Amino acid sequence: MNTVLYAPRIQPDETIYSYLARYQFLWGIKNSRVVSRQWFGRASVSINQLLPCELQSVASLSDYTPTLLLHKHTLFDLFCCFTKRRIELEKVMIGNSALALANRATLAHLGCRELARSKFCPECYREDVQRMGCGYWHLSHQATGVRACHIHKCGLISQETSSRKFTLPSLVKITEPAPVPVMQVAFAEYISSIVKSPKSLLLSPSGIEYIHPVFRKGKNLDIRGLLHYLDAIERGLQVPKLITESCLRKMIRIHNEPVHPFKGLLLGFAFKYLSNEQANNTSSIDGCDCRVKTKRCTALLNEHKYSLRDISRRVGVSVGFVKQLAKRLEIPIDSRFQRITPDIERKIISLAIKGDDRKAIAQQFDLSVGAVEQIIQSVKGLTTWRQYLRMLEKRNTARSRLTEVIKNNAKCSRTQIRNLASREYAFLYKYDKHWLLSALPTNSKPEYHGAIMWIKRDIQVFTQLKKFIRSALLSGGSLPTKYAIDQQLGAHGWFTKALEKMPTCWRYYRRLEKKFSTTKGNRT
């Protein structure tokens, strides 16, 4: 009996893969190949959870149109917002050419396989079982990067599935729903709203106007700050690093740049989440925390000991806040509280010529590091001289370190010394090569120790040779061949190829060979 004629009704927010899996479950079919033959005429068909193919075949054997299945039970509309191949993608999904799906839909742009696993909500699963007897895969849960249910605010359970084997979600152990971070719930709600109305993405602004004002500086973009913020969003969503600087620039500058929807949705969610956080965390400037900081800033300004930057760092406010507060309280901030006399300037220059650290000089005269730097830069050539002194100090340190290594490892070669002090070796090779080559030990020619090795081997093998020949004569009565002796002693080829290099063994075997050949001749 053809059971396709009695196919079940597709449920709201159900994927095509789940529809086929539920059909297999309700009719008790164990092999997914049987389902593929009944629906598609082939033994094995790959059905993707997000963008399934063969929609025309599914529609022809059910009471639904391909258009309904395409727009209500797949993420076709969402992917079309991030690709220029809308018509080609529609033909692929309605037809049966699944090999072209990844290229048309930018699925390969994600580069993270672990985000493509099937997921289900335990609470939704229980409700589906109570309502219809079995659970099914919800389309909103399968969106890439979603780890929470937007309805029950709980974590999703991940399950490994195959696109060619139709299986339903299974809750083996009944447990309480796992709590998830607020950011993941907010991302799930954002994805759910986009899945319901993907055309809202097409109406959103593009280019630099799409970027949140926090990361805009006129017509310029704070790309580094935006990347840091996106990195924090990715860590909050527990997804790997996906948006790089080049990818971010393409999405902002190039309109309709083909990209995986998850990257575009992640960027849009980051801006929306930032706007919500700002709206929830706005506080007036006259708040309690601000009053405390104002009192601390006023006390430090009245002491006339600290610069604006020191006060901002101590209190935890911006320099502009301190400057505005000082102007409002009529506290002079532009005048220098300590004058740098010519005598102090001469001492600073003298210490700078000696190569003392800027921070130590500033601390000695109770000045800022910036004031010391201005004095040093006012003297022509002093900055270059200090750079030379730093390089000279690094060179002397590297020389002493390498000399110590050579002294402690007198028998090591140049390569071994380079491995023991690689950093110093590389520095001296680049900036002091002449001294390095003169200090390293001379390369000695390799010595051949083969003769000594063969003499030792001759002595060691001779004892084994006599034992083997004695046992062979007692058991068989005949002298073993050189090949048999070589195999017995390890099959090194010493007796078959280099017996002359072991004179003791060679003379002993030759004497036995002559003796046995003479005895054999007398017998004949």
N, C-alpha and C positions, 0 to 999 in steps of 0.2 A: 504494500500500500504506500502510495506517495504521501508522506506526512507533511509535505510542504503546503498542501492545500489547507491544512489546519494549523497554520503558523499563529503564534500568539500575537497579541497587540503590543506594539512598541510603547514603552513607558516614557513619561516626560523626563528630559535630561538624560536619556539612555543612549549609549554609544551603539554603533552598528555591530561592533565586536560583541558587546554584551547581549544584543538582540539575538545573534546567532548562538551564543553560548547558552542563553536561556531556552532557546528552541531545542538545543541538544539535551539540556537537562530535563525539560518537561516531557520529552518523548523517550527518555531513557537511552539515548544513543551514547555508546561508550567511545566510539572512534570518531574523531573530527573529520576524517577523510570521507566518511559517509555523508556528513553534512555538506562538505564541499562539493561532492558529486551531485547531490540533490539540488543545491542552489546554483552552482556555477558550472557544472559539467566537467570538473577536473578534480583530481584526487587531493590536491594540496593548493590552497590559496592563502596568501598573506593578507590579513585584514588589520590595519593599523587602528589604534584606539582613537587617535585624533583626526587623521585624514585617511579614511578607508577608501579603497577602490571597489569596483564591481557594484556601484550603486544602481546601475540600470538593471542588473540581474536581480538584486534584492527587491527593487521596486516592481519588477514584472511578476514576481511570485508572492507579492503581498498587496495590501490595499493602499499603498502609499505611492506618491509620485517621487521621481528622483529629486525634484526641486525641494520638496519637503524634507527628505532625508538629508540633502546636502546642506540646507541652511539651519535646520533645527537639531540635528543629531551629529554634526561634525563641527570642527573649528575652521571650516572653509572661509567664512567671512572674516575671521580674525587673521588668518594667514594672508588673505588678500590685501590687508592693510599694509603689509610689509613686503610685498613682492609686486613686480610689474607684469607677471605672467598669469593674470587672473583667468583668462579664457583657456590657456593651455592647462592650468591646474584643474579647471572644471572638467575638461575633456578627459584628463587622466583619471580623476576620481569617478566619473560616470562610466568610463571604459574599463579595460582590464590590463592596461600597461602599467603595472605597479613599479617597474624598474625606473621609470622616469619621475616618480613621485618626489624623491628626495631632492632632485635638482630643481624641480618646478616650485616646490614649497619651501625652499631654504632650510630643510630639516638638518642638512649636514653642517649648517653654520653654527650650531650649538656647541659641538665639540665636547659633550659631557653625557655619556651613556647612562650614568646612574640616575639622572633626572627624568628619564623616560620610562620608569617602572610604573606599573598600574597601582592605583591607590583607592582605598574606600574608607568611609567613615563608619565606625562601629555602631553609632546611634542610628544613622541612616540605614545601615544593614538590618538592625533589629526592627525598625519600622517597616522596611520592605518585606521582611519575613512575616511579620504579623499581618500585613495587608494582603500579600499575594503568595506567600509560601516560600519565596526565595529572594535573595538579594541580587542586585545587578550593579554594573559599573556606571557611575554618574559622570556625565561629560565634564561638569565643572570641577570635579575632583581630579581629572586626568590632565589638566593644564600643567604645563611644565613649571616646576618650582613651587607649586601649591602643596603645602604640608599641613593645612588645617581646613576644617569644615566651616564654611561661612555661616551655616545655620546653627550648628550645635556648639561652635567655638571650641572644638576638641581636635586632637591630632589625628591625622590619617594613618592608616596601616598600609604599609607597602607590601606588595606581593609580586613575585616574579611570574610573568606570563609569557607565552609564546604567541606570536601573531598567527601561527598556523594551527594551534591547538586551542580550541574555544573552551575556556574555563570561567566559572563564576567566582566571585569573592567568597572566601571561606573563613569564618571566625572560629578557629579551633578551640581557643580558651576564652571564656567569658571574663572580661576584665573591665575595670572602670575606665572611662575615657581619660586619656592622658592629657594633662593641661599643656598648653602651648603658649609661647610668648605672644604679647599683644601685637607685635609687628607682623607675625605670620598670619594671625587672624585678620588684620587689616589688609594684608596682601591678598588673602583668599577672598575677602569681600570686594576688593578692587577688581580682581580677575573675574569674579562672578558678574559684576556689573558690566564689564567689558564684553563678556561672552553673550550677555543678553542684548546688548546694543553695541556691536563692534563699529557701527558707522560713526559713533561719537569720536573715534580716533581720527577719522578723516577730516572732521571739522575742527580739530585742535590746531593751534598755530604751529608753524614749523620754523626751523632756523634758529637764530639767536633769540628771537622773541619767545621761543618755547622754553628757554632756560629760566630757572627761578631767579628773581632779582638779586638774591644773595650772592650768586656766582657771576653776576654781570657787572662789568666796570665800563659803563658807557657802551661802546661797540665792541669792547674786548671781552674775553671770557677767561675766568679763573679756572683753567683746566685742571690744575693740580689740586686745588681745593675740592673741585667736583669729583675727581677720582678718589680722593680720600673719603668723601661722603658716600660715594657708591660702594666703596670697599666696606664701610661700616654697615650699609644696608645689606650687602651680600652676607656678611657675618651674622647679622641678625636673622636673616632668612635661612641660614645654615646651608648655603649653596656655595660651590667653589667660585674662584675668581674667573669671571667670564668677560666682563667689559674692560678692554684695554684702551689705551689712549688713542690708538689709531682707529679702533672701532667706534669710540665715542665721537671723535672728530667727524667721521663719515656720517654718523647718524644725525649730527647737528647741522653740518654744512651742506650735505647732499640730500636733496629732497627725494623721497621714495627710494632710498638706498636699500637694496635687498639685504635683509638681516633676519635672523630668527626672531619670531615675535616675543620670546621671553626677554631678550635684551631690550627691545623697545618698551615693553611693558614694565620692566624693572626700572628703566629710566623715568617713565611717567609716574610710577608709584613712588619713587624717591622724592620727586618734586611735590606730589600730593601729600605724602607723609610729612614732609618738612613744613608745608603750609598748615597742616592740622596741628602739628606740634607747636608752631608759633602761635596759632590761635588759642590753644589750650594753656600755654605757659606765659601769656602776656601779663606783665605786671607793671604798675605805674612806677614812675621814677621816685615817688615819695614813699615807697614801701619801707617796711621795717629794715630789710637788709640794706637798702640804699642809704637809709639814715645812719646806720652804723658805719658804713664805708665812708660817708661824708664826714663824720666826726673824726675818723682815723686820718683821713686825708688832711683835714684842717689842722690837726695836731702836728702832723709831720711837716706841713708847710710852714707853720709858725716856728718850728725849731730851726729853720734855715740851714739844715745840714745835708739834706738829700736832694738829689736831682729829681726832675719830673719822672724820669724812667725808673729810678729807684723806688719812688713812692708808688707808682703804678704797679710795680712788681710786688711790693710788700702788701698792698691793700687788695690787689686782684682786680684792678680797674684799668681802663685805657688811659693813655697819656692825654688824650683830648679831654677826658672827664676831669683829670687833675687840673689841666690848664683852664678850663671853663670855671671850675670851682675857685681857683685862685683869682681869676679876674672878677668873679662875682663878689668875693670877699675883699677885693682890693689888696691882695698880697703880691708884692713885687716878685716876679719870676724871671724876668729878662736880665736882671742885673746879676753879675757873678759875685757870690759871697766871699770868694777867696781870689785875690789877684795874683797872677803869675808874674813875679818880679823878674828882671833880667838875670839876677843871681840864680834864682830857681831854674830859669830856662837854661843857663849855662851848665848847671849840675845835671839837669835831665839829659842834655846833649852829650855830656861826658859819660854818663852811665850808658847811654844808648850806643856810643862808640865802643864801649867795652863789651857790649852784647848782652846787657842785662835784660830780663823779661819786662815787657811793657806793664803787665799787671803789678809786678814787684815795684817798679818805678812809681806807678800811680799810687800804690799803697804807701810808699815811703813819704811822698809829698802830699798825701791826702787829696789826690786829684782823680778825675775820671780817666779811663783808658783812652777815650776819644780825645781828650785834651793832650795827653802824651803823644798820641799818634799825629796830631796836628803839628806839634813841635818837631817831631822826627821827620815828617814829610817836608817841613819848611827848609831843612838843610839839604842842599843838593848832593846827591850821591850817598846819603846816609842809609837810605832804605836798601840800596844795592849792597852796601858794605855789610849790613846786618844779615842779608841773605847769604853773603859769602861766609860770614862767621858761622851761621847755622849749618851750611854745607860742610865747612871745615870741621865742625864738631861731630857731625854725622860720619865724616870720613875717618876721623881719629878713633871714634867708637868702633866703627867697622874694622879698622886695622887691628886694634887691640883684641877684639873678639876673634878675628881670624888667626892672629898670631897665637893666641891661647889654644885654639883648636889644633893648629899645626903642632904646637909643642906637646900637647897631650896625646896626639895620635901621630907619632913620628913615622910609623910604618904604613900609613894610609896613602893611597894614591890621590891624584887631583880630583877624580870623580867622587871618591868617598868623602874628601874634605868639603867638596861643594854640597854634598847631601847633608853633612853635619851642620853647615852654616850657610844655608841657601840664601837667606835674605842679605847677609853681609857680602856674600860672594857676588850676588847679582848687582848690588850697589857699587862695589869696587870695580867690577867688570865694566860697568857703564861709565863711571866717573874717574877711576884711578886704575886703569888697566895695566899701565907700566909697572906700578908697584906690586900689583897682584901677581903678575907673571913672574916677577923676580922673587917674590916671597914664597910662592908655591914650590913644593918639591919637584925636582926634575923627573921627567918621565923616563923610567928605565926600560930598556928593551926586554921583551919577554924572554925568559930563559926556558930552554927545553930540558925537562926532567924525565924524559921518556926512558933513558937508559937506567936511571936509578929505580924507576917504577918497575921495569921489567926484571931487574935483579931481585927486588923484593918479591915480586910475583913468582919468580922461579923457585925461590926458597919455600914459599908457602904452598905452592902447587905440588912440589916434589914429594912431600909426605903423602898427600892425597893420591898421587899417581901410583906410588908403590903399594898402598893399601888396595887400590882398585885392581891393579894387575895381579897381586897375590891372590885376591879373592876370585878373580876370573880364572886363573890357572888352576886353583884348587877345585873349582866347580866344573869348568868345561875342558880344561887341559890345553887350550889354545890361546895364543897371544891376541888380545883385543886390538882392533884397528884404531887408527887415529880418530876417526869419526866417532866411534863408540866411546873412546876416552873423553873426547870433547863434549859429547852429549851428557856423559855422566858428571862432568865437572862444571856444568852450567851452560853449555852451548854458546860459549863466547867466541869461538873460532880460533882460540889460541893454538890448539894442536893441529888444526887443518890449514891455517894460513900463516901463523907466526911462530912455529915451533923453534925456529933457529934463534929467536930472541930470548929463549929460555935455555941456556946451554946445558945446565945440569939435567933437566928433563929430556933434552934432545939427545945427549950422549947416553943416558940410561936407556931410553927407548931404542936407540940405534943398536946398542950392544945386545939387548934382548932380541931385537929383530934379526940380527946376524946369527945369534946363537940358535934361534928357532929355525932359521932357514937352513943352517948347516945340519942340524939334527934331522930335519925333514929330508935333506938330500941323502944322508947316510941310510935312512930307512928305505928310500926308494932304490 
